[in-house]
Amino acid sequence: MSLNEKELLKIEVVCLASTAELFAGMINEENRGPNFEWSKFPNLAKRLGSRSVMISQLWPENKKDEIREYAEKFCEQIANNYIIAAGLGK
């Protein structure tokens, strides 16, 4: 991994904020549509969180793919942890 510690921390902060905000919104039943399933939440968090990371600052062009991949994995992991902690998983 060629990302340095400062870059990793910047990515993780955005992922944490994005995933926490999404979870807080989705925990309210009024914010969920009829087709919402908690099993799909990690993928939703992964997509939205990684996009938030990518627009949070100007990243070096040669690191964008690695940053996106790390953000996706980290956001998905956080989302899964939230689901388990809230007792919403299977």
Number of C-alpha atoms within 10 A of each C-alpha: 7 8 12 8 9 9 12 13 12 13 25 19 11 20 29 17 14 20 27 18 12 17 17 11 13 16 14 9 10 8 11 12 9 7 5 12 10 16 13 10 20 23 18 17 27 25 17 18 28 27 17 19 22 17 9 12 10 9 13 9 7 8 12 13 12 13 21 20 12 19 27 23 19 21 29 23 16 19 26 20 14 19 18 12 10 10 9 13 12 7
